[in-house]
Amino acid sequence: MTQKPLNIGFGNIVPSGRIVSIVQADSAPTKRMIQEARERQMLVDATNGRKTRSIILVDSEHLILSAIHPETVAQRLDA
């Protein structure tokens, strides 16, 4: 099975088969998740200095921050 690459913005690519969840980054629990992942060194910041709009959780327990809206990422995943 080949994993289709998913563009998460600014030339950053994630294998679509490894994505577990895509969530919005504006609530207090998600901000705690980001801080915990940063402390464990499991955070990948793919925002290129822009505002974080979505968090992508992958099967390796890494969190990937993206500046793209979660709805847009989901549409790209379905396409």
N, C-alpha and C positions, 0 to 999 in steps of 0.2 A: 504494500500500500504506500503510495507516495503522498507526502504531506504538501498541500498547496500552500505557498507562501502568502502571508497576509500583510499588506502594507498598513502600518499603524501610524504613518505620518513621517514626513521629513526624511524619507529614504530608509526608514527603519522597518525591518521585516521580522515577522514571527511565524514559525510553522503552525498552521491552523490546527493540525491534529493534536497539538500539545496544550491548547487553550482549554481551561476548565470553566472559567467564568469571566464576564466583563461587567464591571460595576461602575457607578458614578463615584466621583472622588470628593463629594461635597458634604458628607456627613461626618460626625465625630467618630463613629466606629471605624470608618475607612481611614481616617487620619491616624487613628491609633495603629491600624494595620500597617500603614506606611512607615510609621516610626519604629514599630517592632521589626519590620523587614529591614529597615536601614541599620538597626542595631545588630541584627544577625548577618548583615552583609548579603542579603538576598533581594536587594532592590535594584532595578534597572530603570534609570530615568531616560526616557526617549522623548522628552518634551522639547528639547533644544531651547530651554530657557523660557518657554511659554507656560501659561497656566495649565495645571493638570486637570483634565476633564474626565478621564476614564482610567480605571485600573484594570489591568489584564492579569488574571491569575493563571499560572501554567502548572502543569503536573509535577514540575520539579520544586514546587513551593516558592518559586520566585514571583515577585510582583513587578509588573512592567507598567510604568506610568506613561500615559499618552496624552497629547494635547488635542486629540480628536474626540468628539462626542461619542458616548457609548453606542448610540443608535447608528451612527455612521460606521463604526467598527463592526457592529453586528450585520449591517447591510453588506459590507465588503466580505464578511465571512460567508454569508448566504450566496453571494454572487458566484 
